[in-house]
Amino acid sequence: GRRWTPKLDLEESRKNPSEQIKMVFRLIKDRQDRGGHKRIVVFSFQTAYHYLLEDYCNRHGDVGTVMKITGRDTGPARDRTVRRFLESPKAVLCISSAGSEGLNLAPGCEVVISFGCFPWSPQELHQAEHRVVRLTQTVPVEIIEVCPRGQTGKLDHLHQDKLRLVDGLVDNNFKNYKQANEDSAVWREKLSIAAAMCCVGDDGNHTLPSDLQYMYKKWQ
C-alpha cells in the first residue's frame, strides 16, 4: 500500500466523508431551505474540516458559494471575503479560531454551526458565536454545536469547569465552584496554584512574577 501522509489522509476522507460532515451538510440545507437563513457560518477548530466540508457541499447540493477565512488571510483579504459573503444570496462561510477574531457578520447572518474537534477553551466557541451575536444584529440567532451522541453532557461539564477556572484566575471569583459535599471533583478555592504563572508584556516577552523581580533586583 501507499505510505501514509496527511495529504493521503485528506484524499481518503474526501472519498469517504464522515457522518459528521454529512450531518453538517444536512443542517446547512435545513437552515437555508426550511429556516430561511441563506447565509450560514460554520466554525471548526481545524481547517482541514473546512476543505472536506467545501468539497462535500460542492458535490452534493445547492448551498451557495462556500468561502473560507483562516489565520493565513490578510486583513484586506478577510474584508473582501466578508463583503462577498454578506452580499451573496446564498453562501456558507467557514471560519477557524484565528480567522474569526474581530469579524462582524451582523446583520446578514444569524446561524453558527460548530463541529469537529472542539477547542480546549470554550472561549473560542464563544468567539465564533459572537461573529453573529452583535449589537448590530436585528433578528434572533441560532447556535448549533454538533457533538457525538451521548457526549453532550460531558462536553458541557468540561466547558463549565474551564469557565469557572477563568473566573477564579482572572476575577478571583469562586462562587460557582463545586463544594466538597457535591462530588469528588472539588476545585481548590485559592490562587496559590497560579503563583508561578506570569503575564506577557507589551513587547511579547514573559514578565517576571513579583517575587522573582524582588530577587533579581536584590541580586543586582
MIVOLO-342063 format. One record per residue (C-alpha): residue in one letter; residue number from 0; y negated, x, z negated; chain. Coordinates in nm, 3 decimals. Example, Ala and Ser with C-alpha at 12.3 -4.5 7.8 and 13.67 -1.06 7.14 Angstrom:
MIVOLO-342063
residuo->A num->0 py->0.450 px->1.230 pz->-0.780 cadena->A
residuo->S num->1 py->0.106 px->1.367 pz->-0.714 cadena->A
END
This chain:
MIVOLO-342063
residuo->G num->0 py->0.000 px->0.000 pz->0.000 cadena->A
residuo->R num->1 py->-0.366 px->0.089 pz->0.019 cadena->A
residuo->R num->2 py->-0.532 px->0.279 pz->-0.262 cadena->A
residuo->W num->3 py->-0.740 px->0.051 pz->-0.486 cadena->A
residuo->T num->4 py->-1.118 px->0.078 pz->-0.458 cadena->A
residuo->P num->5 py->-1.398 px->-0.157 pz->-0.573 cadena->A
residuo->K num->6 py->-1.461 px->-0.239 pz->-0.205 cadena->A
residuo->L num->7 py->-1.095 px->-0.329 pz->-0.152 cadena->A
residuo->D num->8 py->-1.101 px->-0.546 pz->-0.467 cadena->A
residuo->L num->9 py->-1.407 px->-0.729 pz->-0.332 cadena->A
residuo->E num->10 py->-1.232 px->-0.786 pz->0.002 cadena->A
residuo->E num->11 py->-0.926 px->-0.931 pz->-0.173 cadena->A
residuo->S num->12 py->-1.149 px->-1.157 pz->-0.383 cadena->A
residuo->R num->13 py->-1.317 px->-1.286 pz->-0.067 cadena->A
residuo->K num->14 py->-0.980 px->-1.370 pz->0.087 cadena->A
residuo->N num->15 py->-0.851 px->-1.533 pz->-0.232 cadena->A
residuo->P num->16 py->-1.152 px->-1.670 pz->-0.422 cadena->A
residuo->S num->17 py->-1.111 px->-1.756 pz->-0.788 cadena->A
residuo->E num->18 py->-1.109 px->-2.110 pz->-0.920 cadena->A
residuo->Q num->19 py->-1.440 px->-2.034 pz->-1.090 cadena->A
residuo->I num->20 py->-1.607 px->-1.958 pz->-0.755 cadena->A
residuo->K num->21 py->-1.468 px->-2.284 pz->-0.617 cadena->A
residuo->M num->22 py->-1.590 px->-2.478 pz->-0.919 cadena->A
residuo->V num->23 py->-1.942 px->-2.337 pz->-0.897 cadena->A
residuo->F num->24 py->-1.949 px->-2.432 pz->-0.529 cadena->A
residuo->R num->25 py->-1.845 px->-2.789 pz->-0.617 cadena->A
residuo->L num->26 py->-2.114 px->-2.804 pz->-0.886 cadena->A
residuo->I num->27 py->-2.378 px->-2.690 pz->-0.638 cadena->A
residuo->K num->28 py->-2.269 px->-2.955 pz->-0.386 cadena->A
residuo->D num->29 py->-2.259 px->-3.225 pz->-0.653 cadena->A
residuo->R num->30 py->-2.605 px->-3.147 pz->-0.790 cadena->A
residuo->Q num->31 py->-2.751 px->-3.134 pz->-0.438 cadena->A
residuo->D num->32 py->-2.577 px->-3.441 pz->-0.295 cadena->A
residuo->R num->33 py->-2.548 px->-3.670 pz->-0.597 cadena->A
residuo->G num->34 py->-2.811 px->-3.529 pz->-0.832 cadena->A
residuo->G num->35 py->-3.083 px->-3.492 pz->-0.571 cadena->A
residuo->H num->36 py->-3.158 px->-3.130 pz->-0.670 cadena->A
residuo->K num->37 py->-3.186 px->-2.949 pz->-0.339 cadena->A
residuo->R num->38 py->-3.263 px->-2.606 pz->-0.485 cadena->A
residuo->I num->39 py->-3.018 px->-2.454 pz->-0.734 cadena->A
residuo->V num->40 py->-3.039 px->-2.131 pz->-0.934 cadena->A
residuo->V num->41 py->-2.712 px->-1.951 pz->-1.011 cadena->A
residuo->F num->42 py->-2.709 px->-1.681 pz->-1.279 cadena->A
residuo->S num->43 py->-2.436 px->-1.420 pz->-1.313 cadena->A
residuo->F num->44 py->-2.439 px->-1.103 pz->-1.519 cadena->A
residuo->Q num->45 py->-2.251 px->-0.916 pz->-1.243 cadena->A
residuo->T num->46 py->-2.399 px->-0.910 pz->-0.894 cadena->A
residuo->A num->47 py->-2.053 px->-0.888 pz->-0.733 cadena->A
residuo->Y num->48 py->-2.017 px->-1.260 pz->-0.809 cadena->A
residuo->H num->49 py->-2.330 px->-1.324 pz->-0.603 cadena->A
residuo->Y num->50 py->-2.171 px->-1.182 pz->-0.289 cadena->A
residuo->L num->51 py->-1.847 px->-1.370 pz->-0.345 cadena->A
residuo->L num->52 py->-2.031 px->-1.700 pz->-0.400 cadena->A
residuo->E num->53 py->-2.256 px->-1.641 pz->-0.099 cadena->A
residuo->D num->54 py->-1.955 px->-1.576 pz->0.122 cadena->A
residuo->Y num->55 py->-1.771 px->-1.886 pz->-0.004 cadena->A
residuo->C num->56 py->-2.077 px->-2.110 pz->0.034 cadena->A
residuo->N num->57 py->-2.140 px->-1.989 pz->0.389 cadena->A
residuo->R num->58 py->-1.778 px->-2.056 pz->0.487 cadena->A
residuo->H num->59 py->-1.715 px->-2.389 pz->0.315 cadena->A
residuo->G num->60 py->-2.018 px->-2.613 pz->0.306 cadena->A
residuo->D num->61 py->-2.377 px->-2.704 pz->0.371 cadena->A
residuo->V num->62 py->-2.563 px->-2.589 pz->0.061 cadena->A
residuo->G num->63 py->-2.858 px->-2.441 pz->0.247 cadena->A
residuo->T num->64 py->-2.963 px->-2.078 pz->0.253 cadena->A
residuo->V num->65 py->-2.806 px->-1.857 pz->-0.014 cadena->A
residuo->M num->66 py->-3.051 px->-1.594 pz->-0.144 cadena->A
residuo->K num->67 py->-3.019 px->-1.315 pz->-0.400 cadena->A
residuo->I num->68 py->-3.255 px->-1.133 pz->-0.635 cadena->A
residuo->T num->69 py->-3.125 px->-0.825 pz->-0.818 cadena->A
residuo->G num->70 py->-3.274 px->-0.539 pz->-1.014 cadena->A
residuo->R num->71 py->-3.291 px->-0.332 pz->-0.693 cadena->A
residuo->D num->72 py->-3.550 px->-0.559 pz->-0.533 cadena->A
residuo->T num->73 py->-3.914 px->-0.451 pz->-0.539 cadena->A
residuo->G num->74 py->-4.186 px->-0.679 pz->-0.672 cadena->A
residuo->P num->75 py->-4.311 px->-0.783 pz->-0.325 cadena->A
residuo->A num->76 py->-3.953 px->-0.848 pz->-0.209 cadena->A
residuo->R num->77 py->-3.887 px->-1.069 pz->-0.513 cadena->A
residuo->D num->78 py->-4.206 px->-1.264 pz->-0.446 cadena->A
residuo->R num->79 py->-4.108 px->-1.323 pz->-0.083 cadena->A
residuo->T num->80 py->-3.762 px->-1.445 pz->-0.185 cadena->A
residuo->V num->81 py->-3.910 px->-1.683 pz->-0.444 cadena->A
residuo->R num->82 py->-4.150 px->-1.829 pz->-0.186 cadena->A
residuo->R num->83 py->-3.868 px->-1.875 pz->0.068 cadena->A
residuo->F num->84 py->-3.653 px->-2.042 pz->-0.198 cadena->A
residuo->L num->85 py->-3.919 px->-2.286 pz->-0.318 cadena->A
residuo->E num->86 py->-4.023 px->-2.372 pz->0.039 cadena->A
residuo->S num->87 py->-3.665 px->-2.432 pz->0.157 cadena->A
residuo->P num->88 py->-3.546 px->-2.793 pz->0.196 cadena->A
residuo->K num->89 py->-3.208 px->-2.686 pz->0.052 cadena->A
residuo->A num->90 py->-3.117 px->-2.348 pz->-0.098 cadena->A
residuo->V num->91 py->-2.925 px->-2.152 pz->-0.362 cadena->A
residuo->L num->92 py->-3.082 px->-1.856 pz->-0.543 cadena->A
residuo->C num->93 py->-2.850 px->-1.607 pz->-0.719 cadena->A
residuo->I num->94 py->-3.013 px->-1.404 pz->-0.995 cadena->A
residuo->S num->95 py->-2.895 px->-1.133 pz->-1.234 cadena->A
residuo->S num->96 py->-3.030 px->-1.024 pz->-1.573 cadena->A
residuo->A num->97 py->-3.254 px->-0.754 pz->-1.428 cadena->A
residuo->G num->98 py->-3.353 px->-0.962 pz->-1.128 cadena->A
residuo->S num->99 py->-3.450 px->-1.273 pz->-1.323 cadena->A
residuo->E num->100 py->-3.720 px->-1.130 pz->-1.551 cadena->A
residuo->G num->101 py->-4.061 px->-1.284 pz->-1.501 cadena->A
residuo->L num->102 py->-3.964 px->-1.531 pz->-1.227 cadena->A
residuo->N num->103 py->-4.131 px->-1.872 pz->-1.225 cadena->A
residuo->L num->104 py->-3.926 px->-2.124 pz->-1.027 cadena->A
residuo->A num->105 py->-4.100 px->-2.439 pz->-1.150 cadena->A
residuo->P num->106 py->-4.193 px->-2.676 pz->-1.014 cadena->A
residuo->G num->107 py->-3.944 px->-2.687 pz->-0.729 cadena->A
residuo->C num->108 py->-3.615 px->-2.616 pz->-0.906 cadena->A
residuo->E num->109 py->-3.457 px->-2.794 pz->-1.201 cadena->A
residuo->V num->110 py->-3.094 px->-2.671 pz->-1.221 cadena->A
residuo->V num->111 py->-2.948 px->-2.342 pz->-1.351 cadena->A
residuo->I num->112 py->-2.575 px->-2.271 pz->-1.332 cadena->A
residuo->S num->113 py->-2.441 px->-1.970 pz->-1.526 cadena->A
residuo->F num->114 py->-2.092 px->-1.834 pz->-1.462 cadena->A
residuo->G num->115 py->-1.881 px->-1.519 pz->-1.452 cadena->A
residuo->C num->116 py->-1.867 px->-1.269 pz->-1.738 cadena->A
residuo->F num->117 py->-2.131 px->-1.377 pz->-1.986 cadena->A
residuo->P num->118 py->-2.360 px->-1.102 pz->-2.122 cadena->A
residuo->W num->119 py->-2.325 px->-0.973 pz->-2.477 cadena->A
residuo->S num->120 py->-2.661 px->-1.114 pz->-2.576 cadena->A
residuo->P num->121 py->-2.727 px->-1.489 pz->-2.544 cadena->A
residuo->Q num->122 py->-3.092 px->-1.397 pz->-2.491 cadena->A
residuo->E num->123 py->-3.005 px->-1.301 pz->-2.132 cadena->A
residuo->L num->124 py->-2.872 px->-1.652 pz->-2.068 cadena->A
residuo->H num->125 py->-3.189 px->-1.796 pz->-2.220 cadena->A
residuo->Q num->126 py->-3.399 px->-1.570 pz->-1.997 cadena->A
residuo->A num->127 py->-3.221 px->-1.710 pz->-1.691 cadena->A
residuo->E num->128 py->-3.268 px->-2.068 pz->-1.810 cadena->A
residuo->H num->129 py->-3.638 px->-2.007 pz->-1.869 cadena->A
residuo->R num->130 py->-3.690 px->-1.943 pz->-1.500 cadena->A
residuo->V num->131 py->-3.699 px->-2.324 pz->-1.466 cadena->A
residuo->V num->132 py->-3.782 px->-2.427 pz->-1.825 cadena->A
residuo->R num->133 py->-4.153 px->-2.356 pz->-1.784 cadena->A
residuo->L num->134 py->-4.482 px->-2.514 pz->-1.882 cadena->A
residuo->T num->135 py->-4.531 px->-2.584 pz->-1.510 cadena->A
residuo->Q num->136 py->-4.205 px->-2.783 pz->-1.490 cadena->A
residuo->T num->137 py->-4.262 px->-3.151 pz->-1.410 cadena->A
residuo->V num->138 py->-3.909 px->-3.302 pz->-1.434 cadena->A
residuo->P num->139 py->-3.608 px->-3.280 pz->-1.669 cadena->A
residuo->V num->140 py->-3.396 px->-2.965 pz->-1.635 cadena->A
residuo->E num->141 py->-3.016 px->-2.930 pz->-1.615 cadena->A
residuo->I num->142 py->-2.850 px->-2.621 pz->-1.767 cadena->A
residuo->I num->143 py->-2.480 px->-2.576 pz->-1.677 cadena->A
residuo->E num->144 py->-2.264 px->-2.295 pz->-1.819 cadena->A
residuo->V num->145 py->-1.919 px->-2.250 pz->-1.664 cadena->A
residuo->C num->146 py->-1.659 px->-2.103 pz->-1.901 cadena->A
residuo->P num->147 py->-1.275 px->-2.108 pz->-1.929 cadena->A
residuo->R num->148 py->-1.107 px->-2.422 pz->-2.059 cadena->A
residuo->G num->149 py->-1.079 px->-2.421 pz->-2.439 cadena->A
residuo->Q num->150 py->-1.329 px->-2.135 pz->-2.486 cadena->A
residuo->T num->151 py->-1.650 px->-2.336 pz->-2.519 cadena->A
residuo->G num->152 py->-1.645 px->-2.347 pz->-2.899 cadena->A
residuo->K num->153 py->-1.560 px->-1.977 pz->-2.929 cadena->A
residuo->L num->154 py->-1.840 px->-1.872 pz->-2.693 cadena->A
residuo->D num->155 py->-2.091 px->-2.093 pz->-2.874 cadena->A
residuo->H num->156 py->-1.982 px->-1.948 pz->-3.209 cadena->A
residuo->L num->157 py->-2.028 px->-1.590 pz->-3.083 cadena->A
residuo->H num->158 py->-2.370 px->-1.669 pz->-2.936 cadena->A
residuo->Q num->159 py->-2.489 px->-1.837 pz->-3.255 cadena->A
residuo->D num->160 py->-2.376 px->-1.536 pz->-3.460 cadena->A
residuo->K num->161 py->-2.571 px->-1.300 pz->-3.232 cadena->A
residuo->L num->162 py->-2.882 px->-1.515 pz->-3.254 cadena->A
residuo->R num->163 py->-2.854 px->-1.506 pz->-3.635 cadena->A
residuo->L num->164 py->-2.827 px->-1.127 pz->-3.616 cadena->A
residuo->V num->165 py->-3.152 px->-1.113 pz->-3.418 cadena->A
residuo->D num->166 py->-3.321 px->-1.341 pz->-3.673 cadena->A
residuo->G num->167 py->-3.213 px->-1.112 pz->-3.956 cadena->A
residuo->L num->168 py->-3.311 px->-0.783 pz->-3.793 cadena->A
residuo->V num->169 py->-3.637 px->-0.893 pz->-3.633 cadena->A
residuo->D num->170 py->-3.773 px->-1.160 pz->-3.866 cadena->A
residuo->N num->171 py->-3.584 px->-1.085 pz->-4.191 cadena->A
residuo->N num->172 py->-3.466 px->-1.446 pz->-4.168 cadena->A
residuo->F num->173 py->-3.126 px->-1.508 pz->-4.327 cadena->A
residuo->K num->174 py->-3.148 px->-1.885 pz->-4.379 cadena->A
residuo->N num->175 py->-2.888 px->-1.959 pz->-4.107 cadena->A
residuo->Y num->176 py->-2.633 px->-1.702 pz->-4.227 cadena->A
residuo->K num->177 py->-2.292 px->-1.819 pz->-4.343 cadena->A
residuo->Q num->178 py->-2.233 px->-1.840 pz->-4.717 cadena->A
residuo->A num->179 py->-1.933 px->-1.691 pz->-4.894 cadena->A
residuo->N num->180 py->-1.769 px->-2.029 pz->-4.953 cadena->A
residuo->E num->181 py->-1.779 px->-2.136 pz->-4.586 cadena->A
residuo->D num->182 py->-1.529 px->-1.897 pz->-4.429 cadena->A
residuo->S num->183 py->-1.420 px->-1.535 pz->-4.432 cadena->A
residuo->A num->184 py->-1.675 px->-1.421 pz->-4.173 cadena->A
residuo->V num->185 py->-1.960 px->-1.361 pz->-4.415 cadena->A
residuo->W num->186 py->-2.276 px->-1.187 pz->-4.298 cadena->A
residuo->R num->187 py->-2.438 px->-0.936 pz->-4.531 cadena->A
residuo->E num->188 py->-2.782 px->-1.066 pz->-4.617 cadena->A
residuo->K num->189 py->-2.957 px->-0.729 pz->-4.619 cadena->A
residuo->L num->190 py->-3.116 px->-0.491 pz->-4.373 cadena->A
residuo->S num->191 py->-2.960 px->-0.167 pz->-4.503 cadena->A
residuo->I num->192 py->-2.713 px->-0.172 pz->-4.209 cadena->A
residuo->A num->193 py->-3.012 px->-0.132 pz->-3.977 cadena->A
residuo->A num->194 py->-3.172 px->0.154 pz->-4.171 cadena->A
residuo->A num->195 py->-3.056 px->0.416 pz->-3.921 cadena->A
residuo->M num->196 py->-3.199 px->0.228 pz->-3.623 cadena->A
residuo->C num->197 py->-3.519 px->0.348 pz->-3.461 cadena->A
residuo->C num->198 py->-3.768 px->0.199 pz->-3.221 cadena->A
residuo->V num->199 py->-3.863 px->0.316 pz->-2.873 cadena->A
residuo->G num->200 py->-4.219 px->0.438 pz->-2.839 cadena->A
residuo->D num->201 py->-4.467 px->0.367 pz->-2.560 cadena->A
residuo->D num->202 py->-4.352 px->0.682 pz->-2.382 cadena->A
residuo->G num->203 py->-3.992 px->0.559 pz->-2.372 cadena->A
residuo->N num->204 py->-3.862 px->0.804 pz->-2.632 cadena->A
residuo->H num->205 py->-3.696 px->0.713 pz->-2.961 cadena->A
residuo->T num->206 py->-3.926 px->0.735 pz->-3.262 cadena->A
residuo->L num->207 py->-3.813 px->0.882 pz->-3.593 cadena->A
residuo->P num->208 py->-3.744 px->0.649 pz->-3.887 cadena->A
residuo->S num->209 py->-3.995 px->0.684 pz->-4.173 cadena->A
residuo->D num->210 py->-3.758 px->0.886 pz->-4.394 cadena->A
residuo->L num->211 py->-3.693 px->1.139 pz->-4.117 cadena->A
residuo->Q num->212 py->-4.065 px->1.158 pz->-4.039 cadena->A
residuo->Y num->213 py->-4.128 px->1.248 pz->-4.403 cadena->A
residuo->M num->214 py->-3.857 px->1.517 pz->-4.394 cadena->A
residuo->Y num->215 py->-3.992 px->1.655 pz->-4.066 cadena->A
residuo->K num->216 py->-4.349 px->1.679 pz->-4.199 cadena->A
residuo->K num->217 py->-4.221 px->1.840 pz->-4.516 cadena->A
residuo->W num->218 py->-4.029 px->2.095 pz->-4.310 cadena->A
residuo->Q num->219 py->-4.342 px->2.174 pz->-4.105 cadena->A
END
